Each structure stands twice: as structure tokens, then as C-alpha cells.
Amino acid sequence: PDMEINAFSVAERFCARWHSEEMQRWAGIVMRNGCRKDDSRGGLRQCASVSCGRWEERHREFAKCRRCRKAKYCSKECQSRAWADGHRYWCVERP
């Protein structure tokens, strides 16, 4: 099936410590932009798991990562998968 690639989850893989600082910085910029709402879809968000790609059907349907509050996930399974796939390398707790 046709699945749009989420730039957030692709860039997230480049935030790992073994990539250069410059690569990590640019990946962070892409991810910050990837967290934004898609205005062409009425402000809906896409699941941050690279293997998912699901879009919200209604506003604020997806849960935010409790730690960074940036990444949005459609399910606990996607959140766990994203953590294993690299979210843990850049996730920073927000006060």
C-alpha cells in the first residue's frame, strides 16, 4: 500500500550519538519541523513511528511522549517500537 514517509521518524535515526554533531543538529531541525501539524490535512499529525505512518482522524487523537512531549504516537506499541528504533537517543525530559 502507499504509505507516506514521516520525515520525523527518518531524521530521528540520525540523532544517535555515533553520528557527527552536525548530522545530529540537522536531524534535530528536521524533527522539530516534523512535529508540526500538517495544515493541508487540517492540522492533523502523523504517528512518529517510522513503521506506522498513520494520521490522526481527529485533532489530538494521538498521545505525546511523556518525556519530551514532542513525538506523537497512535498506540503504546508504536511508542515502544520508536523508543527501540532510536527515540531514546534524543528524547529529553521537558520541565
PyMOL Python script that loads the backbone (N, CA, C, O; Angstrom):
from pymol import cmd

cmd.read_pdbstr("""\
ATOM      1  N   PRO A   1       0.825  -1.198   0.000  1.00  0.00           N
ATOM      2  CA  PRO A   1       0.000   0.000   0.000  1.00  0.00           C
ATOM      3  C   PRO A   1       0.865   1.256   0.000  1.00  0.00           C
ATOM      4  O   PRO A   1       2.008   1.245   0.458  1.00  0.00           O
ATOM      5  N   ASP A   2       0.299   2.328  -0.519  1.00  0.00           N
ATOM      6  CA  ASP A   2       1.001   3.610  -0.489  1.00  0.00           C
ATOM      7  C   ASP A   2       1.066   4.116   0.938  1.00  0.00           C
ATOM      8  O   ASP A   2       0.054   4.195   1.635  1.00  0.00           O
ATOM      9  N   MET A   3       2.283   4.460   1.364  1.00  0.00           N
ATOM     10  CA  MET A   3       2.452   4.999   2.711  1.00  0.00           C
ATOM     11  C   MET A   3       3.387   6.193   2.622  1.00  0.00           C
ATOM     12  O   MET A   3       4.491   6.088   2.086  1.00  0.00           O
ATOM     13  N   GLU A   4       2.945   7.322   3.146  1.00  0.00           N
ATOM     14  CA  GLU A   4       3.800   8.491   3.174  1.00  0.00           C
ATOM     15  C   GLU A   4       4.857   8.297   4.243  1.00  0.00           C
ATOM     16  O   GLU A   4       4.568   7.788   5.326  1.00  0.00           O
ATOM     17  N   ILE A   5       6.083   8.702   3.938  1.00  0.00           N
ATOM     18  CA  ILE A   5       7.166   8.589   4.906  1.00  0.00           C
ATOM     19  C   ILE A   5       7.142   9.800   5.826  1.00  0.00           C
ATOM     20  O   ILE A   5       7.017  10.935   5.365  1.00  0.00           O
ATOM     21  N   ASN A   6       7.261   9.562   7.099  1.00  0.00           N
ATOM     22  CA  ASN A   6       7.279  10.610   8.107  1.00  0.00           C
ATOM     23  C   ASN A   6       8.718  11.091   8.272  1.00  0.00           C
ATOM     24  O   ASN A   6       9.570  10.335   8.737  1.00  0.00           O
ATOM     25  N   ALA A   7       8.995  12.327   7.901  1.00  0.00           N
ATOM     26  CA  ALA A   7      10.349  12.882   7.997  1.00  0.00           C
ATOM     27  C   ALA A   7      10.858  12.853   9.427  1.00  0.00           C
ATOM     28  O   ALA A   7      12.057  12.687   9.653  1.00  0.00           O
ATOM     29  N   PHE A   8       9.975  13.011  10.385  1.00  0.00           N
ATOM     30  CA  PHE A   8      10.353  12.990  11.802  1.00  0.00           C
ATOM     31  C   PHE A   8      11.063  11.691  12.151  1.00  0.00           C
ATOM     32  O   PHE A   8      12.169  11.704  12.690  1.00  0.00           O
ATOM     33  N   SER A   9      10.422  10.571  11.842  1.00  0.00           N
ATOM     34  CA  SER A   9      10.970   9.281  12.240  1.00  0.00           C
ATOM     35  C   SER A   9      12.209   8.897  11.443  1.00  0.00           C
ATOM     36  O   SER A   9      13.069   8.183  11.959  1.00  0.00           O
ATOM     37  N   VAL A  10      12.321   9.348  10.210  1.00  0.00           N
ATOM     38  CA  VAL A  10      13.527   9.080   9.423  1.00  0.00           C
ATOM     39  C   VAL A  10      14.699   9.873   9.997  1.00  0.00           C
ATOM     40  O   VAL A  10      15.783   9.324  10.195  1.00  0.00           O
ATOM     41  N   ALA A  11      14.486  11.156  10.263  1.00  0.00           N
ATOM     42  CA  ALA A  11      15.549  12.007  10.811  1.00  0.00           C
ATOM     43  C   ALA A  11      15.967  11.547  12.198  1.00  0.00           C
ATOM     44  O   ALA A  11      17.127  11.694  12.583  1.00  0.00           O
ATOM     45  N   GLU A  12      15.030  10.994  12.944  1.00  0.00           N
ATOM     46  CA  GLU A  12      15.322  10.561  14.313  1.00  0.00           C
ATOM     47  C   GLU A  12      16.485   9.574  14.353  1.00  0.00           C
ATOM     48  O   GLU A  12      17.260   9.571  15.310  1.00  0.00           O
ATOM     49  N   ARG A  13      16.610   8.762  13.356  1.00  0.00           N
ATOM     50  CA  ARG A  13      17.693   7.770  13.308  1.00  0.00           C
ATOM     51  C   ARG A  13      19.073   8.424  13.242  1.00  0.00           C
ATOM     52  O   ARG A  13      20.070   7.798  13.604  1.00  0.00           O
ATOM     53  N   PHE A  14      19.141   9.668  12.789  1.00  0.00           N
ATOM     54  CA  PHE A  14      20.422  10.367  12.674  1.00  0.00           C
ATOM     55  C   PHE A  14      20.784  11.149  13.933  1.00  0.00           C
ATOM     56  O   PHE A  14      21.800  11.843  13.959  1.00  0.00           O
ATOM     57  N   CYS A  15      19.972  11.045  14.964  1.00  0.00           N
ATOM     58  CA  CYS A  15      20.259  11.719  16.235  1.00  0.00           C
ATOM     59  C   CYS A  15      21.104  10.859  17.162  1.00  0.00           C
ATOM     60  O   CYS A  15      21.506  11.310  18.234  1.00  0.00           O
ATOM     61  N   ALA A  16      21.371   9.641  16.762  1.00  0.00           N
ATOM     62  CA  ALA A  16      22.172   8.749  17.605  1.00  0.00           C
ATOM     63  C   ALA A  16      23.579   9.315  17.776  1.00  0.00           C
ATOM     64  O   ALA A  16      24.110   9.983  16.889  1.00  0.00           O
ATOM     65  N   ARG A  17      24.165   9.036  18.927  1.00  0.00           N
ATOM     66  CA  ARG A  17      25.474   9.605  19.281  1.00  0.00           C
ATOM     67  C   ARG A  17      26.593   9.240  18.317  1.00  0.00           C
ATOM     68  O   ARG A  17      27.584   9.966  18.239  1.00  0.00           O
ATOM     69  N   TRP A  18      26.471   8.146  17.584  1.00  0.00           N
ATOM     70  CA  TRP A  18      27.552   7.745  16.688  1.00  0.00           C
ATOM     71  C   TRP A  18      27.588   8.552  15.392  1.00  0.00           C
ATOM     72  O   TRP A  18      28.524   8.404  14.607  1.00  0.00           O
ATOM     73  N   HIS A  19      26.593   9.398  15.152  1.00  0.00           N
ATOM     74  CA  HIS A  19      26.629  10.307  14.003  1.00  0.00           C
ATOM     75  C   HIS A  19      27.343  11.592  14.399  1.00  0.00           C
ATOM     76  O   HIS A  19      27.427  11.923  15.582  1.00  0.00           O
ATOM     77  N   SER A  20      27.850  12.306  13.420  1.00  0.00           N
ATOM     78  CA  SER A  20      28.566  13.559  13.697  1.00  0.00           C
ATOM     79  C   SER A  20      27.636  14.572  14.363  1.00  0.00           C
ATOM     80  O   SER A  20      26.414  14.490  14.237  1.00  0.00           O
ATOM     81  N   GLU A  21      28.235  15.527  15.072  1.00  0.00           N
ATOM     82  CA  GLU A  21      27.435  16.568  15.734  1.00  0.00           C
ATOM     83  C   GLU A  21      26.609  17.347  14.721  1.00  0.00           C
ATOM     84  O   GLU A  21      25.460  17.699  14.985  1.00  0.00           O
ATOM     85  N   GLU A  22      27.201  17.615  13.555  1.00  0.00           N
ATOM     86  CA  GLU A  22      26.474  18.361  12.527  1.00  0.00           C
ATOM     87  C   GLU A  22      25.263  17.568  12.034  1.00  0.00           C
ATOM     88  O   GLU A  22      24.180  18.125  11.849  1.00  0.00           O
ATOM     89  N   MET A  23      25.452  16.273  11.824  1.00  0.00           N
ATOM     90  CA  MET A  23      24.342  15.422  11.381  1.00  0.00           C
ATOM     91  C   MET A  23      23.242  15.410  12.443  1.00  0.00           C
ATOM     92  O   MET A  23      22.060  15.501  12.115  1.00  0.00           O
ATOM     93  N   GLN A  24      23.628  15.297  13.705  1.00  0.00           N
ATOM     94  CA  GLN A  24      22.651  15.297  14.787  1.00  0.00           C
ATOM     95  C   GLN A  24      21.892  16.624  14.838  1.00  0.00           C
ATOM     96  O   GLN A  24      20.682  16.647  15.061  1.00  0.00           O
ATOM     97  N   ARG A  25      22.612  17.724  14.630  1.00  0.00           N
ATOM     98  CA  ARG A  25      21.977  19.046  14.671  1.00  0.00           C
ATOM     99  C   ARG A  25      20.939  19.179  13.561  1.00  0.00           C
ATOM    100  O   ARG A  25      19.815  19.615  13.811  1.00  0.00           O
ATOM    101  N   TRP A  26      21.311  18.801  12.325  1.00  0.00           N
ATOM    102  CA  TRP A  26      20.371  18.912  11.206  1.00  0.00           C
ATOM    103  C   TRP A  26      19.192  17.969  11.381  1.00  0.00           C
ATOM    104  O   TRP A  26      18.059  18.319  11.052  1.00  0.00           O
ATOM    105  N   ALA A  27      19.451  16.784  11.894  1.00  0.00           N
ATOM    106  CA  ALA A  27      18.360  15.841  12.146  1.00  0.00           C
ATOM    107  C   ALA A  27      17.379  16.432  13.157  1.00  0.00           C
ATOM    108  O   ALA A  27      16.166  16.277  13.014  1.00  0.00           O
ATOM    109  N   GLY A  28      17.903  17.106  14.170  1.00  0.00           N
ATOM    110  CA  GLY A  28      17.045  17.761  15.159  1.00  0.00           C
ATOM    111  C   GLY A  28      16.163  18.823  14.541  1.00  0.00           C
ATOM    112  O   GLY A  28      14.996  18.957  14.909  1.00  0.00           O
ATOM    113  N   ILE A  29      16.714  19.582  13.601  1.00  0.00           N
ATOM    114  CA  ILE A  29      15.935  20.619  12.911  1.00  0.00           C
ATOM    115  C   ILE A  29      14.804  19.981  12.108  1.00  0.00           C
ATOM    116  O   ILE A  29      13.665  20.444  12.157  1.00  0.00           O
ATOM    117  N   VAL A  30      15.118  18.928  11.377  1.00  0.00           N
ATOM    118  CA  VAL A  30      14.096  18.226  10.593  1.00  0.00           C
ATOM    119  C   VAL A  30      13.016  17.668  11.516  1.00  0.00           C
ATOM    120  O   VAL A  30      11.827  17.744  11.208  1.00  0.00           O
ATOM    121  N   MET A  31      13.433  17.112  12.639  1.00  0.00           N
ATOM    122  CA  MET A  31      12.464  16.531  13.566  1.00  0.00           C
ATOM    123  C   MET A  31      11.555  17.586  14.177  1.00  0.00           C
ATOM    124  O   MET A  31      10.354  17.362  14.323  1.00  0.00           O
ATOM    125  N   ARG A  32      12.117  18.729  14.532  1.00  0.00           N
ATOM    126  CA  ARG A  32      11.271  19.794  15.090  1.00  0.00           C
ATOM    127  C   ARG A  32      10.209  20.214  14.085  1.00  0.00           C
ATOM    128  O   ARG A  32       9.061  20.467  14.452  1.00  0.00           O
ATOM    129  N   ASN A  33      10.597  20.287  12.816  1.00  0.00           N
ATOM    130  CA  ASN A  33       9.620  20.633  11.781  1.00  0.00           C
ATOM    131  C   ASN A  33       8.648  19.482  11.539  1.00  0.00           C
ATOM    132  O   ASN A  33       7.487  19.713  11.202  1.00  0.00           O
ATOM    133  N   GLY A  34       9.112  18.249  11.706  1.00  0.00           N
ATOM    134  CA  GLY A  34       8.261  17.077  11.523  1.00  0.00           C
ATOM    135  C   GLY A  34       7.209  16.923  12.604  1.00  0.00           C
ATOM    136  O   GLY A  34       6.221  16.213  12.416  1.00  0.00           O
ATOM    137  N   CYS A  35       7.414  17.584  13.733  1.00  0.00           N
ATOM    138  CA  CYS A  35       6.453  17.509  14.846  1.00  0.00           C
ATOM    139  C   CYS A  35       5.257  18.405  14.622  1.00  0.00           C
ATOM    140  O   CYS A  35       4.259  18.312  15.336  1.00  0.00           O
ATOM    141  N   ARG A  36       5.353  19.246  13.662  1.00  0.00           N
ATOM    142  CA  ARG A  36       4.291  20.229  13.460  1.00  0.00           C
ATOM    143  C   ARG A  36       3.078  19.589  12.805  1.00  0.00           C
ATOM    144  O   ARG A  36       3.154  18.507  12.223  1.00  0.00           O
ATOM    145  N   LYS A  37       1.992  20.269  12.914  1.00  0.00           N
ATOM    146  CA  LYS A  37       0.752  19.812  12.298  1.00  0.00           C
ATOM    147  C   LYS A  37       0.830  19.993  10.791  1.00  0.00           C
ATOM    148  O   LYS A  37       1.517  20.888  10.299  1.00  0.00           O
ATOM    149  N   ASP A  38       0.134  19.155  10.076  1.00  0.00           N
ATOM    150  CA  ASP A  38       0.059  19.275   8.623  1.00  0.00           C
ATOM    151  C   ASP A  38      -1.176  20.103   8.292  1.00  0.00           C
ATOM    152  O   ASP A  38      -2.305  19.620   8.370  1.00  0.00           O
ATOM    153  N   ASP A  39      -0.941  21.356   7.924  1.00  0.00           N
ATOM    154  CA  ASP A  39      -2.058  22.255   7.631  1.00  0.00           C
ATOM    155  C   ASP A  39      -2.891  21.783   6.443  1.00  0.00           C
ATOM    156  O   ASP A  39      -4.089  22.056   6.376  1.00  0.00           O
ATOM    157  N   SER A  40      -2.258  21.070   5.502  1.00  0.00           N
ATOM    158  CA  SER A  40      -3.018  20.580   4.351  1.00  0.00           C
ATOM    159  C   SER A  40      -3.994  19.471   4.758  1.00  0.00           C
ATOM    160  O   SER A  40      -4.910  19.136   4.006  1.00  0.00           O
ATOM    161  N   ARG A  41      -3.793  18.908   5.946  1.00  0.00           N
ATOM    162  CA  ARG A  41      -4.695  17.877   6.479  1.00  0.00           C
ATOM    163  C   ARG A  41      -5.534  18.432   7.635  1.00  0.00           C
ATOM    164  O   ARG A  41      -6.036  17.676   8.466  1.00  0.00           O
ATOM    165  N   GLY A  42      -5.676  19.726   7.677  1.00  0.00           N
ATOM    166  CA  GLY A  42      -6.492  20.340   8.721  1.00  0.00           C
ATOM    167  C   GLY A  42      -5.833  20.368  10.085  1.00  0.00           C
ATOM    168  O   GLY A  42      -6.518  20.443  11.104  1.00  0.00           O
ATOM    169  N   GLY A  43      -4.498  20.309  10.116  1.00  0.00           N
ATOM    170  CA  GLY A  43      -3.776  20.375  11.384  1.00  0.00           C
ATOM    171  C   GLY A  43      -3.593  19.038  12.074  1.00  0.00           C
ATOM    172  O   GLY A  43      -3.233  18.996  13.251  1.00  0.00           O
ATOM    173  N   LEU A  44      -3.834  17.945  11.367  1.00  0.00           N
ATOM    174  CA  LEU A  44      -3.666  16.621  11.958  1.00  0.00           C
ATOM    175  C   LEU A  44      -2.194  16.226  11.970  1.00  0.00           C
ATOM    176  O   LEU A  44      -1.390  16.772  11.215  1.00  0.00           O
ATOM    177  N   ARG A  45      -1.847  15.270  12.838  1.00  0.00           N
ATOM    178  CA  ARG A  45      -0.464  14.826  12.986  1.00  0.00           C
ATOM    179  C   ARG A  45      -0.318  13.373  12.544  1.00  0.00           C
ATOM    180  O   ARG A  45      -1.280  12.606  12.521  1.00  0.00           O
ATOM    181  N   GLN A  46       0.927  13.020  12.192  1.00  0.00           N
ATOM    182  CA  GLN A  46       1.249  11.660  11.793  1.00  0.00           C
ATOM    183  C   GLN A  46       1.964  10.961  12.951  1.00  0.00           C
ATOM    184  O   GLN A  46       2.730  11.591  13.680  1.00  0.00           O
ATOM    185  N   CYS A  47       1.719   9.680  13.116  1.00  0.00           N
ATOM    186  CA  CYS A  47       2.398   8.894  14.143  1.00  0.00           C
ATOM    187  C   CYS A  47       3.903   8.973  13.914  1.00  0.00           C
ATOM    188  O   CYS A  47       4.365   8.873  12.777  1.00  0.00           O
ATOM    189  N   ALA A  48       4.672   9.153  14.992  1.00  0.00           N
ATOM    190  CA  ALA A  48       6.119   9.344  14.892  1.00  0.00           C
ATOM    191  C   ALA A  48       6.893   8.045  14.714  1.00  0.00           C
ATOM    192  O   ALA A  48       8.117   8.081  14.590  1.00  0.00           O
ATOM    193  N   SER A  49       6.229   6.914  14.698  1.00  0.00           N
ATOM    194  CA  SER A  49       6.910   5.640  14.473  1.00  0.00           C
ATOM    195  C   SER A  49       7.146   5.450  12.976  1.00  0.00           C
ATOM    196  O   SER A  49       6.211   5.529  12.178  1.00  0.00           O
ATOM    197  N   VAL A  50       8.409   5.197  12.599  1.00  0.00           N
ATOM    198  CA  VAL A  50       8.757   5.082  11.177  1.00  0.00           C
ATOM    199  C   VAL A  50       8.012   3.934  10.492  1.00  0.00           C
ATOM    200  O   VAL A  50       7.765   3.996   9.287  1.00  0.00           O
ATOM    201  N   SER A  51       7.656   2.907  11.229  1.00  0.00           N
ATOM    202  CA  SER A  51       6.989   1.761  10.611  1.00  0.00           C
ATOM    203  C   SER A  51       5.469   1.888  10.588  1.00  0.00           C
ATOM    204  O   SER A  51       4.777   0.957  10.177  1.00  0.00           O
ATOM    205  N   CYS A  52       4.945   3.027  11.024  1.00  0.00           N
ATOM    206  CA  CYS A  52       3.494   3.191  11.081  1.00  0.00           C
ATOM    207  C   CYS A  52       2.980   4.102   9.962  1.00  0.00           C
ATOM    208  O   CYS A  52       2.449   3.619   8.962  1.00  0.00           O
ATOM    209  N   GLY A  53       3.136   5.398  10.128  1.00  0.00           N
ATOM    210  CA  GLY A  53       2.668   6.330   9.104  1.00  0.00           C
ATOM    211  C   GLY A  53       1.207   6.735   9.222  1.00  0.00           C
ATOM    212  O   GLY A  53       0.712   7.497   8.391  1.00  0.00           O
ATOM    213  N   ARG A  54       0.508   6.240  10.237  1.00  0.00           N
ATOM    214  CA  ARG A  54      -0.914   6.559  10.415  1.00  0.00           C
ATOM    215  C   ARG A  54      -1.097   8.039  10.763  1.00  0.00           C
ATOM    216  O   ARG A  54      -0.294   8.621  11.492  1.00  0.00           O
ATOM    217  N   TRP A  55      -2.165   8.632  10.230  1.00  0.00           N
ATOM    218  CA  TRP A  55      -2.519  10.025  10.522  1.00  0.00           C
ATOM    219  C   TRP A  55      -3.687  10.057  11.494  1.00  0.00           C
ATOM    220  O   TRP A  55      -4.534   9.164  11.488  1.00  0.00           O
ATOM    221  N   GLU A  56      -3.730  11.084  12.324  1.00  0.00           N
ATOM    222  CA  GLU A  56      -4.876  11.277  13.205  1.00  0.00           C
ATOM    223  C   GLU A  56      -6.140  11.421  12.361  1.00  0.00           C
ATOM    224  O   GLU A  56      -6.104  11.971  11.259  1.00  0.00           O
ATOM    225  N   GLU A  57      -7.247  10.926  12.886  1.00  0.00           N
ATOM    226  CA  GLU A  57      -8.540  11.125  12.237  1.00  0.00           C
ATOM    227  C   GLU A  57      -9.272  12.304  12.859  1.00  0.00           C
ATOM    228  O   GLU A  57     -10.168  12.888  12.249  1.00  0.00           O
ATOM    229  N   ARG A  58      -8.881  12.645  14.079  1.00  0.00           N
ATOM    230  CA  ARG A  58      -9.442  13.820  14.755  1.00  0.00           C
ATOM    231  C   ARG A  58      -8.304  14.502  15.530  1.00  0.00           C
ATOM    232  O   ARG A  58      -7.305  13.864  15.860  1.00  0.00           O
ATOM    233  N   HIS A  59      -8.458  15.762  15.808  1.00  0.00           N
ATOM    234  CA  HIS A  59      -7.418  16.532  16.493  1.00  0.00           C
ATOM    235  C   HIS A  59      -7.093  15.957  17.869  1.00  0.00           C
ATOM    236  O   HIS A  59      -7.980  15.544  18.617  1.00  0.00           O
ATOM    237  N   ARG A  60      -5.816  15.942  18.177  1.00  0.00           N
ATOM    238  CA  ARG A  60      -5.291  15.487  19.475  1.00  0.00           C
ATOM    239  C   ARG A  60      -5.663  14.050  19.808  1.00  0.00           C
ATOM    240  O   ARG A  60      -5.807  13.687  20.975  1.00  0.00           O
ATOM    241  N   GLU A  61      -5.818  13.239  18.770  1.00  0.00           N
ATOM    242  CA  GLU A  61      -6.132  11.819  18.971  1.00  0.00           C
ATOM    243  C   GLU A  61      -4.915  11.069  19.510  1.00  0.00           C
ATOM    244  O   GLU A  61      -5.056  10.188  20.359  1.00  0.00           O
ATOM    245  N   PHE A  62      -3.722  11.412  19.023  1.00  0.00           N
ATOM    246  CA  PHE A  62      -2.511  10.699  19.406  1.00  0.00           C
ATOM    247  C   PHE A  62      -1.951  11.233  20.721  1.00  0.00           C
ATOM    248  O   PHE A  62      -2.099  12.411  21.044  1.00  0.00           O
ATOM    249  N   ALA A  63      -1.309  10.347  21.465  1.00  0.00           N
ATOM    250  CA  ALA A  63      -0.686  10.726  22.736  1.00  0.00           C
ATOM    251  C   ALA A  63       0.749  11.191  22.490  1.00  0.00           C
ATOM    252  O   ALA A  63       1.437  10.681  21.606  1.00  0.00           O
ATOM    253  N   LYS A  64       1.186  12.165  23.284  1.00  0.00           N
ATOM    254  CA  LYS A  64       2.560  12.666  23.205  1.00  0.00           C
ATOM    255  C   LYS A  64       3.463  11.787  24.059  1.00  0.00           C
ATOM    256  O   LYS A  64       3.020  11.173  25.030  1.00  0.00           O
ATOM    257  N   CYS A  65       4.724  11.738  23.684  1.00  0.00           N
ATOM    258  CA  CYS A  65       5.731  11.111  24.534  1.00  0.00           C
ATOM    259  C   CYS A  65       5.703  11.845  25.879  1.00  0.00           C
ATOM    260  O   CYS A  65       5.758  13.075  25.914  1.00  0.00           O
ATOM    261  N   ARG A  66       5.619  11.111  26.963  1.00  0.00           N
ATOM    262  CA  ARG A  66       5.524  11.749  28.284  1.00  0.00           C
ATOM    263  C   ARG A  66       6.805  12.465  28.684  1.00  0.00           C
ATOM    264  O   ARG A  66       6.784  13.368  29.521  1.00  0.00           O
ATOM    265  N   ARG A  67       7.905  12.065  28.091  1.00  0.00           N
ATOM    266  CA  ARG A  67       9.190  12.645  28.483  1.00  0.00           C
ATOM    267  C   ARG A  67       9.473  13.947  27.744  1.00  0.00           C
ATOM    268  O   ARG A  67       9.660  14.987  28.376  1.00  0.00           O
ATOM    269  N   CYS A  68       9.508  13.902  26.403  1.00  0.00           N
ATOM    270  CA  CYS A  68       9.864  15.100  25.625  1.00  0.00           C
ATOM    271  C   CYS A  68       8.643  15.903  25.190  1.00  0.00           C
ATOM    272  O   CYS A  68       8.742  17.100  24.921  1.00  0.00           O
ATOM    273  N   ARG A  69       7.506  15.247  25.125  1.00  0.00           N
ATOM    274  CA  ARG A  69       6.250  15.856  24.680  1.00  0.00           C
ATOM    275  C   ARG A  69       6.321  16.402  23.250  1.00  0.00           C
ATOM    276  O   ARG A  69       5.545  17.284  22.883  1.00  0.00           O
ATOM    277  N   LYS A  70       7.240  15.887  22.456  1.00  0.00           N
ATOM    278  CA  LYS A  70       7.360  16.291  21.047  1.00  0.00           C
ATOM    279  C   LYS A  70       6.751  15.236  20.132  1.00  0.00           C
ATOM    280  O   LYS A  70       5.905  15.542  19.292  1.00  0.00           O
ATOM    281  N   ALA A  71       7.188  13.995  20.302  1.00  0.00           N
ATOM    282  CA  ALA A  71       6.741  12.902  19.437  1.00  0.00           C
ATOM    283  C   ALA A  71       5.304  12.513  19.781  1.00  0.00           C
ATOM    284  O   ALA A  71       4.919  12.481  20.950  1.00  0.00           O
ATOM    285  N   LYS A  72       4.524  12.218  18.750  1.00  0.00           N
ATOM    286  CA  LYS A  72       3.126  11.807  18.918  1.00  0.00           C
ATOM    287  C   LYS A  72       2.981  10.376  18.400  1.00  0.00           C
ATOM    288  O   LYS A  72       3.505  10.039  17.338  1.00  0.00           O
ATOM    289  N   TYR A  73       2.278   9.549  19.145  1.00  0.00           N
ATOM    290  CA  TYR A  73       2.125   8.140  18.777  1.00  0.00           C
ATOM    291  C   TYR A  73       0.662   7.723  18.794  1.00  0.00           C
ATOM    292  O   TYR A  73      -0.120   8.175  19.630  1.00  0.00           O
ATOM    293  N   CYS A  74       0.305   6.850  17.852  1.00  0.00           N
ATOM    294  CA  CYS A  74      -1.075   6.381  17.754  1.00  0.00           C
ATOM    295  C   CYS A  74      -1.367   5.253  18.731  1.00  0.00           C
ATOM    296  O   CYS A  74      -2.531   4.965  19.010  1.00  0.00           O
ATOM    297  N   SER A  75      -0.318   4.601  19.259  1.00  0.00           N
ATOM    298  CA  SER A  75      -0.528   3.477  20.176  1.00  0.00           C
ATOM    299  C   SER A  75       0.703   3.273  21.055  1.00  0.00           C
ATOM    300  O   SER A  75       1.781   3.789  20.763  1.00  0.00           O
ATOM    301  N   LYS A  76       0.526   2.515  22.131  1.00  0.00           N
ATOM    302  CA  LYS A  76       1.651   2.156  23.010  1.00  0.00           C
ATOM    303  C   LYS A  76       2.663   1.315  22.236  1.00  0.00           C
ATOM    304  O   LYS A  76       3.868   1.428  22.462  1.00  0.00           O
ATOM    305  N   GLU A  77       2.179   0.475  21.326  1.00  0.00           N
ATOM    306  CA  GLU A  77       3.066  -0.373  20.534  1.00  0.00           C
ATOM    307  C   GLU A  77       3.992   0.478  19.669  1.00  0.00           C
ATOM    308  O   GLU A  77       5.192   0.215  19.589  1.00  0.00           O
ATOM    309  N   CYS A  78       3.428   1.501  19.020  1.00  0.00           N
ATOM    310  CA  CYS A  78       4.250   2.383  18.183  1.00  0.00           C
ATOM    311  C   CYS A  78       5.243   3.168  19.029  1.00  0.00           C
ATOM    312  O   CYS A  78       6.377   3.394  18.608  1.00  0.00           O
ATOM    313  N   GLN A  79       4.828   3.579  20.210  1.00  0.00           N
ATOM    314  CA  GLN A  79       5.730   4.315  21.092  1.00  0.00           C
ATOM    315  C   GLN A  79       6.897   3.425  21.520  1.00  0.00           C
ATOM    316  O   GLN A  79       8.043   3.874  21.518  1.00  0.00           O
ATOM    317  N   SER A  80       6.627   2.189  21.882  1.00  0.00           N
ATOM    318  CA  SER A  80       7.683   1.252  22.280  1.00  0.00           C
ATOM    319  C   SER A  80       8.619   0.958  21.121  1.00  0.00           C
ATOM    320  O   SER A  80       9.836   0.902  21.297  1.00  0.00           O
ATOM    321  N   ARG A  81       8.050   0.769  19.934  1.00  0.00           N
ATOM    322  CA  ARG A  81       8.856   0.493  18.747  1.00  0.00           C
ATOM    323  C   ARG A  81       9.762   1.680  18.425  1.00  0.00           C
ATOM    324  O   ARG A  81      10.932   1.498  18.089  1.00  0.00           O
ATOM    325  N   ALA A  82       9.223   2.892  18.529  1.00  0.00           N
ATOM    326  CA  ALA A  82      10.009   4.094  18.237  1.00  0.00           C
ATOM    327  C   ALA A  82      11.143   4.258  19.247  1.00  0.00           C
ATOM    328  O   ALA A  82      12.242   4.678  18.885  1.00  0.00           O
ATOM    329  N   TRP A  83      10.882   3.930  20.504  1.00  0.00           N
ATOM    330  CA  TRP A  83      11.922   4.025  21.533  1.00  0.00           C
ATOM    331  C   TRP A  83      13.077   3.093  21.172  1.00  0.00           C
ATOM    332  O   TRP A  83      14.242   3.480  21.254  1.00  0.00           O
ATOM    333  N   ALA A  84      12.748   1.863  20.772  1.00  0.00           N
ATOM    334  CA  ALA A  84      13.770   0.892  20.380  1.00  0.00           C
ATOM    335  C   ALA A  84      14.482   1.302  19.096  1.00  0.00           C
ATOM    336  O   ALA A  84      15.664   1.008  18.917  1.00  0.00           O
ATOM    337  N   ASP A  85      13.761   1.983  18.199  1.00  0.00           N
ATOM    338  CA  ASP A  85      14.335   2.401  16.915  1.00  0.00           C
ATOM    339  C   ASP A  85      15.189   3.664  17.006  1.00  0.00           C
ATOM    340  O   ASP A  85      15.821   4.039  16.019  1.00  0.00           O
ATOM    341  N   GLY A  86      15.227   4.331  18.160  1.00  0.00           N
ATOM    342  CA  GLY A  86      16.127   5.475  18.287  1.00  0.00           C
ATOM    343  C   GLY A  86      15.598   6.700  18.992  1.00  0.00           C
ATOM    344  O   GLY A  86      16.360   7.633  19.244  1.00  0.00           O
ATOM    345  N   HIS A  87      14.320   6.731  19.321  1.00  0.00           N
ATOM    346  CA  HIS A  87      13.789   7.913  20.009  1.00  0.00           C
ATOM    347  C   HIS A  87      14.555   8.177  21.311  1.00  0.00           C
ATOM    348  O   HIS A  87      14.721   9.326  21.719  1.00  0.00           O
ATOM    349  N   ARG A  88      15.012   7.116  21.947  1.00  0.00           N
ATOM    350  CA  ARG A  88      15.715   7.252  23.230  1.00  0.00           C
ATOM    351  C   ARG A  88      17.010   8.048  23.120  1.00  0.00           C
ATOM    352  O   ARG A  88      17.502   8.557  24.128  1.00  0.00           O
ATOM    353  N   TYR A  89      17.575   8.168  21.916  1.00  0.00           N
ATOM    354  CA  TYR A  89      18.855   8.868  21.754  1.00  0.00           C
ATOM    355  C   TYR A  89      18.733  10.380  21.808  1.00  0.00           C
ATOM    356  O   TYR A  89      19.719  11.066  22.076  1.00  0.00           O
ATOM    357  N   TRP A  90      17.571  10.902  21.564  1.00  0.00           N
ATOM    358  CA  TRP A  90      17.429  12.368  21.578  1.00  0.00           C
ATOM    359  C   TRP A  90      16.347  12.861  22.525  1.00  0.00           C
ATOM    360  O   TRP A  90      16.250  14.062  22.776  1.00  0.00           O
ATOM    361  N   CYS A  91      15.538  11.963  23.052  1.00  0.00           N
ATOM    362  CA  CYS A  91      14.423  12.346  23.917  1.00  0.00           C
ATOM    363  C   CYS A  91      14.956  12.997  25.195  1.00  0.00           C
ATOM    364  O   CYS A  91      15.725  12.389  25.939  1.00  0.00           O
ATOM    365  N   VAL A  92      14.541  14.228  25.437  1.00  0.00           N
ATOM    366  CA  VAL A  92      14.978  14.973  26.616  1.00  0.00           C
ATOM    367  C   VAL A  92      13.742  15.391  27.400  1.00  0.00           C
ATOM    368  O   VAL A  92      12.792  15.940  26.842  1.00  0.00           O
ATOM    369  N   GLU A  93      13.769  15.124  28.696  1.00  0.00           N
ATOM    370  CA  GLU A  93      12.623  15.463  29.536  1.00  0.00           C
ATOM    371  C   GLU A  93      12.413  16.965  29.577  1.00  0.00           C
ATOM    372  O   GLU A  93      13.354  17.733  29.779  1.00  0.00           O
ATOM    373  N   ARG A  94      11.172  17.371  29.384  1.00  0.00           N
ATOM    374  CA  ARG A  94      10.817  18.796  29.443  1.00  0.00           C
ATOM    375  C   ARG A  94      10.253  19.099  30.816  1.00  0.00           C
ATOM    376  O   ARG A  94       9.477  18.316  31.363  1.00  0.00           O
ATOM    377  N   PRO A  95      10.642  20.234  31.370  1.00  0.00           N
ATOM    378  CA  PRO A  95      10.147  20.599  32.711  1.00  0.00           C
ATOM    379  C   PRO A  95       8.660  20.905  32.717  1.00  0.00           C
ATOM    380  O   PRO A  95       8.100  21.226  33.766  1.00  0.00           O
TER     381      PRO A  95
END
""", "prot")
cmd.dss("prot")
cmd.show_as("cartoon", "prot")
cmd.util.cbc("prot")
cmd.orient("prot")
